[in-house]
Amino acid sequence: MKEYVIGIDIGGTFTKTGFVDRNGEIHLENSSPTDPYETVEEYIENLVSILKKAEKKLEKPYQIVGIGIGAPNGNYHKGTIELASNLKWKGIVPFTDLMKEYYELPIILTNDANAAALGEKVYGGAKNINNYVMITLGTGLGSGIVVNGNLVYGHDGFAGELGHVNVEENGRLCGCGNHGCLETYVSAPGIKRTLFELMSNDTMGSDLVNYTYEEMDAEVIYEAAKNGDPLALSSFEHTAKILGRVLADTIVTLSPKAFFFFGGLSKSGDLLLKPTKKWMEHYSMPLFKNKVELLPSELKNRNAAVLGASALIWNEIDTLK
Amino acid sequence: MKEYVIGIDIGGTFTKTGFVDRNGEIHLENSSPTDPYETVEEYIENLVSILKKAEKKLEKPYQIVGIGIGAPNGNYHKGTIELASNLKWKGIVPFTDLMKEYYELPIILTNDANAAALGEKVYGGAKNINNYVMITLGTGLGSGIVVNGNLVYGHDGFAGELGHVNVEENGRLCGCGNHGCLETYVSAPGIKRTLFELMSNDTMGSDLVNYTYEEMDAEVIYEAAKNGDPLALSSFEHTAKILGRVLADTIVTLSPKAFFFFGGLSKSGDLLLKPTKKWMEHYSMPLFKNKVELLPSELKNRNAAVLGASALIWNEIDTLK
């Protein structure tokens, strides 16, 4: 009988779902808005109706073996979503408990970057790597840490928030309420903030002076950098220097074999990863120099979040065997 | 039959050994100089002759079940000591292989801070804690990281070098060759360097102006701080601020339940830990505030390194059961 895991990726704007089989094929993919629902109960009611409707289209016989969920500030231990600043539901939401009113299945929830890290292990480039860190670069910087083949959840279930390492005393205001967090510098909005900071000092003859702050985004900076725009290139260099230093600190802490990069900004490829590697080696303790690889994720971008969420269940099944 | 593990703690100056039983009692403790031996082979020959002589005094019948070794830059995976800057033996020393010429026993080697971390789990305050970090404060800053009840060795066996996190761009020269490493600020020599840096700006009416750099040490600063000396207190405050920030970064990475502190400088107790806690909370991401404890090690200082080394074997035996 064919087995599927329901993978759910809850983002601030869209929720993506799919029925993922053993080989990482996603069936009946769906994307629906996350934010029209005032309460989490209404949201879940709608989500379940979408899933039940889709499930009818699966070829019989089949079995759903579990539900994996990636969500911002997802707490693996408790199945809760806690203090997520880009979701409407405030406080501590008992998400898996609410889902269990509809499904009698194993349900596992964690944050989206942890899910992506596990996706890399089950379906991507980390199949044979037991110690690595996944970095997701989008509107924020997420991370999922794998040690001895297992995700690190930590004491309270929230480990792997490298985006909130402090990189600058009294630095930029972060969504978490602190100042100077890594993700205020290294993320799509972060590189834009860096560009405007650099521009305020020296425009370097860049054409980017013709964009408003509102019009500017990481894509524009990427295209300009590809065409040799000095201000755009300098923005990548500054971003890479800060990221490289944090990677060097992560290396002395965890000694991973590799960092994987996933998400919007990481599509900049060598424009970001080459200078990041240079600065990482610059800051690295001699014992660790030239040992750690920076690799693009092998998950296809389109579906990686849903794949990663489903990997939460497949990995658990593998571990129990 | 009574079982013992031989615990060996290799320091830059002294090597300490003992026969540790199941309850953490150390029998036939010994301390001998590490540095008179030009080659590691001579050193081991002497070490083994000390151990064999001592073993004769053990009450029969008994069994030696293994040898645990804590050493600077000890590589758990390979049993080697690599590029240790405070030992005479240069390059990569195949230490456990050399020991195996004398003993047909399980021999496990790791760095001293990892050994101390495991000692805390087997004999100290971490018996019921599965996620924590041990910080050893002496002439350097060592750390041992425990995740899900297991030490983190990382891909190459050297994980847990928090002393070499970069805390200051172009900062103080470190023994590792880099600049700005945490241990150049937070360690016994580190607080002394901070004191002289602060003194060069403002002596604050401190009596410590009467000490040469050569005469000054962490003990003197501690005693002065206890008596309210403003320069000494300021040195602790500066040290605590830097340490607190790195602990906050470690929390977002690993989400430990506690940090344990061990070693010379940690004897300063609340003088160091109270301001460190304050700064750690200051820098912590809101999600993690007021969740993580700072605790003094419950290992007795006298013998903790040997205890920790023996715990490497006892823990392995427990895990295999």
Chai-1 contact restraints between the chains, C-beta under 6 A:
chainA,res_idxA,chainB,res_idxB,connection_type,confidence,min_distance_angstrom,max_distance_angstrom,comment,restraint_id
A,N131,B,G154,contact,1.0,0.0,6.0,A-B,restraint_1
A,N131,B,H155,contact,1.0,0.0,6.0,A-B,restraint_2
A,V147,B,V147,contact,1.0,0.0,6.0,A-B,restraint_3
A,V147,B,V152,contact,1.0,0.0,6.0,A-B,restraint_4
A,V152,B,V147,contact,1.0,0.0,6.0,A-B,restraint_5
A,G154,B,N131,contact,1.0,0.0,6.0,A-B,restraint_6
A,G154,B,L254,contact,1.0,0.0,6.0,A-B,restraint_7
A,G154,B,S255,contact,1.0,0.0,6.0,A-B,restraint_8
A,H155,B,N131,contact,1.0,0.0,6.0,A-B,restraint_9
A,H155,B,S255,contact,1.0,0.0,6.0,A-B,restraint_10
A,H155,B,P256,contact,1.0,0.0,6.0,A-B,restraint_11
A,H155,B,K257,contact,1.0,0.0,6.0,A-B,restraint_12
A,D156,B,S255,contact,1.0,0.0,6.0,A-B,restraint_13
A,F158,B,S255,contact,1.0,0.0,6.0,A-B,restraint_14
A,F158,B,L287,contact,1.0,0.0,6.0,A-B,restraint_15
A,A159,B,L254,contact,1.0,0.0,6.0,A-B,restraint_16
A,A159,B,S255,contact,1.0,0.0,6.0,A-B,restraint_17
A,E161,B,V252,contact,1.0,0.0,6.0,A-B,restraint_18
A,H164,B,V252,contact,1.0,0.0,6.0,A-B,restraint_19
A,H164,B,M285,contact,1.0,0.0,6.0,A-B,restraint_20
A,V165,B,D249,contact,1.0,0.0,6.0,A-B,restraint_21
A,N166,B,R245,contact,1.0,0.0,6.0,A-B,restraint_22
A,N166,B,Y283,contact,1.0,0.0,6.0,A-B,restraint_23
A,C176,B,M285,contact,1.0,0.0,6.0,A-B,restraint_24
A,C176,B,P286,contact,1.0,0.0,6.0,A-B,restraint_25
A,G177,B,P286,contact,1.0,0.0,6.0,A-B,restraint_26
A,R245,B,N166,contact,1.0,0.0,6.0,A-B,restraint_27
A,D249,B,V165,contact,1.0,0.0,6.0,A-B,restraint_28
A,V252,B,E161,contact,1.0,0.0,6.0,A-B,restraint_29
A,V252,B,H164,contact,1.0,0.0,6.0,A-B,restraint_30
A,V252,B,V165,contact,1.0,0.0,6.0,A-B,restraint_31
A,L254,B,G154,contact,1.0,0.0,6.0,A-B,restraint_32
A,L254,B,A159,contact,1.0,0.0,6.0,A-B,restraint_33
A,S255,B,G154,contact,1.0,0.0,6.0,A-B,restraint_34
A,S255,B,H155,contact,1.0,0.0,6.0,A-B,restraint_35
A,S255,B,D156,contact,1.0,0.0,6.0,A-B,restraint_36
A,S255,B,F158,contact,1.0,0.0,6.0,A-B,restraint_37
A,S255,B,A159,contact,1.0,0.0,6.0,A-B,restraint_38
A,P256,B,H155,contact,1.0,0.0,6.0,A-B,restraint_39
A,K257,B,H155,contact,1.0,0.0,6.0,A-B,restraint_40
A,Y283,B,N166,contact,1.0,0.0,6.0,A-B,restraint_41
A,M285,B,H164,contact,1.0,0.0,6.0,A-B,restraint_42
A,M285,B,C176,contact,1.0,0.0,6.0,A-B,restraint_43
A,P286,B,C176,contact,1.0,0.0,6.0,A-B,restraint_44
A,P286,B,G177,contact,1.0,0.0,6.0,A-B,restraint_45
A,L287,B,F158,contact,1.0,0.0,6.0,A-B,restraint_46
